[in-house]
């Protein structure tokens, strides 16, 4: 499980800066706010979805 968390953290660590760079270079200025809002809401809704799917026993193992 710790190796999975490390890999997830590495992936998440580069995802947001990369997304910002892609949006800055490839999205027209007048559409940037909407594009960033949609992209970042996707990140957070995915986290909420996965958090809701965790069982009670898994949740208790994740809390310190």
Wavefront OBJ file of the C-alpha trace (Angstrom):
o trace
v 0.000 0.000 0.000
v 2.760 2.563 0.720
v 4.237 2.104 -2.756
v 0.814 2.764 -4.274
v 0.502 5.976 -2.282
v 3.948 7.107 -3.426
v 3.104 6.463 -7.064
v -0.202 8.289 -6.712
v 1.536 11.236 -5.082
v 4.122 11.419 -7.849
v 1.396 11.415 -10.463
v -0.638 14.077 -8.696
v 2.451 16.175 -8.057
v 3.098 16.718 -11.748
v -0.511 16.740 -12.955
v -1.558 20.193 -11.747
v 1.506 22.170 -12.920
v 1.376 20.372 -16.264
v -2.310 21.180 -16.649
v -1.637 24.838 -15.889
v 1.109 24.960 -18.519
v -1.072 23.281 -21.125
v -3.939 25.662 -20.434
v -1.642 28.693 -20.536
v -0.160 27.707 -23.895
v -3.088 26.153 -25.757
v -6.355 27.717 -24.558
v -7.444 31.148 -25.812
v -7.371 33.882 -23.188
v -11.148 34.364 -23.111
v -11.734 30.641 -22.444
v -9.047 29.995 -19.805
v -11.185 30.569 -16.721
v -13.882 28.183 -17.909
v -11.361 25.537 -19.002
v -9.447 25.658 -15.717
v -12.670 25.565 -13.720
v -13.867 22.485 -15.565
v -10.519 20.721 -15.279
v -10.037 21.396 -11.568
v -13.627 20.517 -10.711
v -12.971 17.178 -12.373
v -10.061 16.565 -10.019
v -12.131 17.321 -6.944
v -15.249 15.466 -8.054
v -13.094 12.410 -8.718
v -11.670 12.610 -5.223
v -15.164 12.957 -3.751
v -16.424 10.024 -5.796
v -13.590 7.742 -4.704
v -13.898 8.894 -1.092
v -17.555 7.990 -1.093
v -16.793 4.532 -2.423
v -14.367 3.639 0.353
v -15.761 1.221 2.845
v -15.818 2.012 6.543
v -12.979 -0.421 7.234
v -10.805 1.092 4.511
v -11.550 4.588 5.771
v -10.531 3.644 9.295
v -7.200 2.311 8.003
v -6.508 5.571 6.171
v -7.065 7.837 9.182
v -4.168 8.381 11.517
l 1 2 3 4 5 6 7 8 9 10 11 12 13 14 15 16 17 18 19 20 21 22 23 24 25 26 27 28 29 30 31 32 33 34 35 36 37 38 39 40 41 42 43 44 45 46 47 48 49 50 51 52 53 54 55 56 57 58 59 60 61 62 63 64
